[in-house]
Amino acid sequence: MEFVKASELASKLVENIKKVIVPNGDTTELVVAALLAGGHVLLEDVPGTGKTMLAKTLSKSVDAEFRRLQFTPDLMPGDVTGISVYNQREQKFEFKPGPVFTNILLADEINRATPRSQAALLECMEERQVTADGSTMKLAEPFFVIATQNPVETQGTFPLPEAQLDRFIIKLSLGYPEGEAGVEILRRFRESSPLAEVGSVTTAEELSDAIHTVPKVKISDALLVYIHQIAEATRKAEKVILGISPRGELALMRAVQAWAIVNGRDYVLPDDIKRMAEPVLAHRMIVRSSYQSKENETDILRDLLGKIAVPTEE
């Protein structure tokens, strides 16, 4: 797919989602960028801010298979990936695919499941495959996980471990609507839900082609050095226990390439890296406990970004 078509596809997705979701900053564009980057999204916010509605609207915007999985404490790994059932007539075990065998998966309240069930998604999200009973089965393409969690309620929840968080290319918070945005939500839902009227604007095949186009977006060596400098700075920072890994660097590179596509360009700018650094990198960092009450990951990352020289055109 050409860059122009990929950019047009991104614009159509953004506009279609905004028919239901009232924009709060550039959250919608960030979610579409994550989708084009071939990554996964974690939406963390209090109940009622539109996390599930955003996921549903995105799924309806793409003519692809969509499944929703409600995570609960009694959810088993087999409920996620699938289980083998004995067929008495054939006298053999048959594998019954789980909800992950889809194109778009909504993992609702993912932190309500036990770590064992959460871990069932690790291989799916990274390798796009499921291994069961000694056999490895590829997942559909594209495969996109959009997960939600409530950061306030802790009773009956299990925080995602670092390895799980690292699988999400970006982590976002929708936040409360302010001013006219809140009134616009009431207008849109006054008579009925606009979600019912939303149709698909692209197919799974077109989306897959656009995802394969993203790595071709031009990014100079100077910007690659800039990305590495940011990651290296987090590893050396006194206030940080766990800095950005090479996988985090790769995630940022792919995210900024997708962000360029969303903004109608086939090349990456330094500002793209500065914009995507926070949603891509902040949730991959662990801050020393003595600094938790004063500064969080986002504050420290912004401080580091301010100290690193931004590449300029020679």
Secondary structure, DSSP 8 states (H G I E B T S, - for coil): --HHHHHHHHHHHHHHHTTTS---TTHHHHHHHHHHTT--EEEE--TTSSHHHHHHHHHHHEES-EEEEE--TT--HHHHHEEEEEETTTTEEEEEE-TTSSSEEEEETGGGS-HHHHTHHHHHHHHSEEEETTEEEE--SS-EEEEEE-SS--TT-----HHHHTT-SEEE------THHHHHHHHHTSSS-GGGG---SEEHHHHHHHHHHGGGSB--HHHHHHHHHHHHHHHH-TTEEE---HHHHHHHHHHHHHHHHHTT-SB--HHHHHHHHHHHHGGG-EE-GGGTTT--HHHHHHHHHHHS------
